């Protein structure tokens, strides 16, 4: 895979204080159409395809100190801070979500550790009774973060990102001076604070890092982590994704299988996004494969996403999004927000349709949506 934007002196070490400019985001439809009465069920959020929504991805920033090639171009434009939600608004969404049966909350970005009120957010959602609270981070800023306090306040899990075990490739992918040691240090910090096991995500791209699949398995064994390999999805801001660039789950399993025998692990969660495996020889660590392209799991999807600027996205690949921020800033009561979420999720599509001839990628990139 040829990088569209090779490293330059300007992009080798991107600073946190990047220009704050408006992104090219999808046109917002505003208020969702009213859902039928059967969509409004006490303590439960459902869609028109019979799925119950239990998981919320809450993005707290679109900023990131990386510029990964599968996500964000070097000149990607940020939203003005005034358009992002406030701490109280994030907490309101989480609280109302919990009242509608949301049991799992994931804090995402951009890079959530750049969010100025992250400590207060974790403490706030940690008191709301969720079954599981996780955060996805690149791990580069965990040194000096109050990890033990986050754990006490209710953060259950950390998921990190590492797309290569080769220093030069990490630099090329992230367009920074990061190395694998950055994530290794974050793994150690997380485990010392009580986050165990830790998940590490790797996006696999053909002819770029697919020759490292068995090495990733070695890495999972060495550090006793859950290594999750992700099929490359059409969410890059350069719109360079092609079906040919996708390394499928079958290909990944074949490559790892030439070095390590894997044994499937049955998930207790029917809405799980990953195919999970342990090592047959009993070694620590596990392998998970998120096969969104070749083995879509849309039929059991239980997720909704809220972007950092307060847009509800029923699906990661939605072309419609609904403006919850306007409702929040009009002083809406919790019942109004519950009704808005019920209407929004009734519009959730049956599947992402990546394999169809009519598929078009959403305008927003992953960093602007939230992972």
Phi, psi and omega in degrees: 000123178275132178286132180290328180236093179293163179300142173225172178300329183285335187247005182291328183219077185295133180276166178286326185277061181277161181303139179260101183233160184283135178277166170275097182250164183295149173297131185271131182283345180090242184269134179291156176295149181299134176274160177294164182303328183292346176282343182261094181242131181303127176069016183213141179241125185229162174245178185284357180253013175085010181267140176265133184266118183235351186238133178238129171261114183250109179274129183253357176193151171260359180283149174208145177269003172249164174226064187298140188295334181269007186227305194221123175290157181302330182260021178303140185258131179275158174282146173302142184300329180295340179274348179276155181290155175274168177303313181299324180291319176300316182293324177298314179299316180296317181296315179294322176301317179298323179290343179261012176094009174292123184252338181237134180234129174243128177269122186228184173214213026030207179250105188297336180289354173276349182286125190295334185248032183297320180301313181294323178297312180299316179297321181293309182288335179295342180263006188263000174084018176295149176287330185207128176235123182232163175224135176258125185214153174283350173083355188289341185244014183288336178296120182096349176282151182279067186299317181295322178294318177302318181297316179294327183280353173123358175287121186268324190219153173239136171239126182253174180231133176205110188261000175200154175260005181253122187308316182295322179293319178302317178298319181291320182291314185273345186055042178220186175266014179296154177225171174304331180298333177301314181284323177301318177297320179294322176301314182294319178297316181297315180294322178297332180272358176103007176272105184202124004280161175256139176265142175233123180265142173225122174276124185260126183236134183297139177062021175230305178227010181288348175280002182252009188300314178293327176295323175299321178297319175301320181296318178298319179293316185295319186255006177052055181239168170266106182267119183249121181263127190245127173297136180299124183248156183281069180230018181276143183288340179278351181057038181265358182298138170224159178299326181295338181278354183275126170265116188283165177303318180300318179295320179297314181296322178296317182294317179291322183298339177289344179244323184227136173278130180250148179239127180300144175243121180289132177274139176277352180253111182296343179263013180300141181271352188237150168271122190249144183219147170247169180274132185298332182275006177083007178298152178292166180090158178220163175243131173237143179236123177260103189255060184299331184270308186274335179224067185301143183246029184300326184299337179247016185296132181237023191248150165227156180235140174240123182282167183295339177260018170080029176258130177273124177245111181297331181223150177304326184256021180297145168261353174251141172216154191238136193274086178286331181303316181301319179295316180299318185280353171270004177078033183298145174283163181303322180297324177294320180292320177301316179296321179297316179294322177297317178295318182297314185286340175294340178272000182301128182286160183293326181196171184280335175072023182302326182280356184269156179293337182273357185296135169228138182290149177294156179292319179291144173270173181303319183295329180276342179269314189106132189289000000 
